[in-house]
Amino acid sequence: VNEGKVYRFVRKPCQPTDLLAAIQDGAQHHAVLMREKNLLEQTLSGSVKVLTDMLSLAKPDAFKKTSLVQKWARVLAPNLDIPNGWEVNLATMLYPVGAVTLPDTIAARHYSGEVLDAEEQKLIDALPLAAKDLIDNIPRLEGVARAIYYSRKSYDGTGFPFDAVKGDELPAVSRLLKILIDLVDLVSDQGLSLQDALSRLDS
């Protein structure tokens, strides 16, 4: 009963009217659950669209890299053993959303490849935290928020955030994001070929 998530248990012998009432109640209960599910999915979809639209308008330079990250993620993710694989798509869409918190002057210099001073670089390094804070407000996206929070941390534990999490403790989506973001940065910012960029990462 518990494992099957049975809504109601009716003992035999059962009067037809009681059985019919139980079926009708079950149908109504299912309808309520479906309405709640649809509402949650619509809320989730709408919230994600608001964030991506906001990013594309406020920081187009940050947004334009996401399409390439998403493209490569769609190729790689099916071949990887990643629990909750649907999180990959959302994480690749939302990982740069923290950029909306950057002052325009710093964002422009950063995305044009200029060298920033130490305080400005701290803002860039902390973008995953800004993204996590925004995404944490959306229902059911806690895993996506955590994946993005660790998306700039290397497998050996170096990088933001500066905590003890490393290796296989890092979310699988975070590890994939880290590789793809670094790869896209090398290709789009430094103009390397894909093969040269992969060789750079491998070294």
C-alpha positions as CSV (number, residue, x, y, z in Angstrom):
1,V,0.0,0.0,0.0
2,N,2.7,2.5,1.0
3,E,5.1,1.6,-1.9
4,G,2.3,1.8,-4.4
5,K,1.1,5.1,-3.0
6,V,-2.4,3.8,-2.8
7,Y,-4.9,6.6,-2.2
8,R,-7.6,4.5,-0.5
9,F,-8.0,0.9,0.6
10,V,-11.4,-0.7,0.4
11,R,-12.1,-4.1,2.1
12,K,-14.1,-6.8,0.5
13,P,-17.0,-7.4,0.5
14,C,-17.7,-3.9,-0.7
15,Q,-21.0,-2.3,-1.6
16,P,-21.0,-1.0,-5.2
17,T,-21.9,2.5,-3.9
18,D,-18.9,2.5,-1.6
19,L,-16.6,1.3,-4.4
20,L,-18.0,4.0,-6.8
21,A,-17.5,6.7,-4.2
22,A,-13.9,5.6,-3.6
23,I,-13.2,5.7,-7.4
24,Q,-14.8,9.2,-7.7
25,D,-12.8,10.4,-4.7
26,G,-9.6,9.0,-6.3
27,A,-10.3,10.7,-9.6
28,Q,-10.9,14.0,-7.9
29,H,-7.7,13.6,-5.9
30,H,-5.7,12.8,-9.1
31,A,-7.2,15.9,-10.8
32,V,-6.1,18.1,-7.9
33,L,-2.6,16.7,-8.0
34,M,-2.4,17.2,-11.8
35,R,-3.5,20.8,-11.5
36,E,-0.9,21.4,-8.8
37,K,1.8,19.7,-11.0
38,N,0.8,21.8,-14.0
39,L,0.8,25.0,-12.0
40,L,4.3,24.2,-10.6
41,E,5.6,23.4,-14.0
42,Q,4.2,26.6,-15.5
43,T,5.7,28.6,-12.6
44,L,9.0,26.9,-13.0
45,S,9.0,27.5,-16.8
46,G,8.0,31.1,-16.4
47,S,10.6,31.8,-13.7
48,V,13.4,30.4,-15.8
49,K,12.2,32.4,-18.8
50,V,12.1,35.6,-16.8
51,L,15.7,35.0,-15.6
52,T,17.1,34.2,-19.1
53,D,15.2,37.1,-20.7
54,M,16.6,39.4,-18.0
55,L,20.1,38.2,-18.6
56,S,19.9,38.5,-22.3
57,L,18.7,42.1,-22.0
58,A,20.9,43.3,-19.1
59,K,24.2,41.4,-20.0
60,P,24.0,40.1,-23.6
61,D,27.8,39.3,-23.6
62,A,27.2,36.9,-20.7
63,F,24.2,35.4,-22.3
64,K,25.6,34.7,-25.8
65,K,28.0,32.0,-24.5
66,T,25.2,29.9,-23.0
67,S,24.1,28.6,-26.4
68,L,27.4,27.0,-27.1
69,V,27.6,25.5,-23.5
70,Q,24.1,24.1,-24.0
71,K,25.0,22.7,-27.4
72,W,28.0,20.8,-26.1
73,A,26.1,19.7,-23.0
74,R,23.4,18.1,-25.1
75,V,26.1,16.1,-26.9
76,L,27.9,15.0,-23.7
77,A,25.2,14.6,-21.0
78,P,23.5,11.5,-22.5
79,N,26.8,9.6,-22.4
80,L,27.4,10.5,-18.7
81,D,25.9,8.9,-15.6
82,I,24.3,12.1,-14.2
83,P,21.4,11.7,-11.8
84,N,18.5,14.1,-12.5
85,G,19.8,14.7,-16.0
86,W,17.1,17.4,-16.6
87,E,19.1,19.6,-14.3
88,V,21.9,19.8,-16.9
89,N,19.7,21.7,-19.4
90,L,18.5,24.2,-16.8
91,A,22.0,24.7,-15.3
92,T,23.5,25.4,-18.7
93,M,20.8,28.0,-19.3
94,L,21.1,29.7,-15.9
95,Y,24.7,29.5,-14.9
96,P,25.6,33.1,-16.0
97,V,22.5,34.7,-14.5
98,G,24.6,36.1,-11.6
99,A,26.1,38.5,-14.1
100,V,23.0,40.7,-13.8
101,T,24.4,41.8,-10.4
102,L,27.6,43.2,-11.9
103,P,28.0,46.9,-12.5
104,D,27.9,47.6,-16.2
105,T,31.4,49.0,-16.4
106,I,32.9,45.9,-14.7
107,A,30.8,43.6,-16.8
108,A,31.9,45.3,-20.0
109,R,35.6,45.1,-19.1
110,H,35.3,41.5,-18.0
111,Y,33.5,40.2,-21.1
112,S,35.9,42.1,-23.4
113,G,38.8,40.3,-21.8
114,E,40.4,43.2,-19.9
115,V,42.4,42.6,-16.8
116,L,40.5,43.5,-13.6
117,D,41.9,44.6,-10.3
118,A,41.7,42.4,-7.2
119,E,38.4,43.8,-5.9
120,E,36.7,43.6,-9.3
121,Q,37.9,40.0,-9.8
122,K,36.3,39.1,-6.5
123,L,33.0,40.1,-7.9
124,I,33.6,37.9,-10.9
125,D,34.7,35.0,-8.8
126,A,31.5,35.3,-6.7
127,L,29.1,35.2,-9.6
128,P,28.1,31.6,-8.9
129,L,26.9,32.7,-5.5
130,A,24.9,35.5,-7.0
131,A,23.3,33.0,-9.4
132,K,22.6,30.6,-6.6
133,D,20.8,33.2,-4.5
134,L,18.6,34.1,-7.5
135,I,17.8,30.5,-8.4
136,D,17.2,29.3,-4.9
137,N,13.9,31.3,-5.0
138,I,12.5,29.0,-7.7
139,P,10.7,25.8,-6.5
140,R,12.4,22.5,-7.3
141,L,15.6,24.1,-8.5
142,E,17.7,23.6,-5.4
143,G,19.9,21.0,-7.2
144,V,20.4,23.4,-10.2
145,A,21.3,26.2,-7.8
146,R,23.9,24.0,-6.0
147,A,25.3,22.8,-9.3
148,I,25.8,26.3,-10.5
149,Y,27.3,27.4,-7.1
150,Y,30.1,24.8,-7.6
151,S,30.5,25.3,-11.4
152,R,33.8,27.2,-11.1
153,K,35.4,24.9,-8.6
154,S,38.1,22.5,-9.9
155,Y,38.1,18.8,-9.2
156,D,41.0,19.2,-6.8
157,G,39.0,21.6,-4.7
158,T,40.6,24.9,-5.8
159,G,38.5,27.8,-6.8
160,F,35.3,29.3,-5.7
161,P,33.6,28.6,-3.3
162,F,36.5,28.3,-0.9
163,D,35.3,25.3,1.1
164,A,36.3,21.7,1.6
165,V,34.2,20.2,-1.2
166,K,36.2,18.5,-3.9
167,G,36.4,15.5,-6.1
168,D,33.4,13.3,-6.4
169,E,31.7,15.4,-3.6
170,L,31.2,18.0,-6.3
171,P,27.8,17.7,-8.1
172,A,28.2,15.9,-11.5
173,V,26.5,18.7,-13.2
174,S,29.0,21.2,-11.7
175,R,31.9,19.2,-13.0
176,L,30.4,19.1,-16.5
177,L,29.7,22.8,-16.4
178,K,33.2,23.6,-15.2
179,I,34.7,21.8,-18.2
180,L,32.3,23.4,-20.7
181,I,32.6,26.9,-19.4
182,D,36.4,26.7,-19.5
183,L,36.2,25.3,-23.0
184,V,33.9,28.0,-24.3
185,D,36.0,30.7,-22.7
186,L,39.1,29.4,-24.6
187,V,37.3,29.1,-27.9
188,S,35.3,32.4,-27.8
189,D,37.6,34.7,-25.8
190,Q,41.0,33.5,-26.9
191,G,40.0,32.3,-30.4
192,L,41.4,28.8,-30.0
193,S,40.2,26.0,-32.1
194,L,38.2,23.3,-30.3
195,Q,41.1,20.9,-30.6
196,D,43.6,23.4,-29.2
197,A,41.2,24.3,-26.4
198,L,40.8,20.6,-25.5
199,S,44.5,20.2,-25.5
200,R,44.9,23.2,-23.2
201,L,42.4,21.8,-20.7
202,D,44.0,18.4,-20.9
203,S,47.4,19.9,-19.9
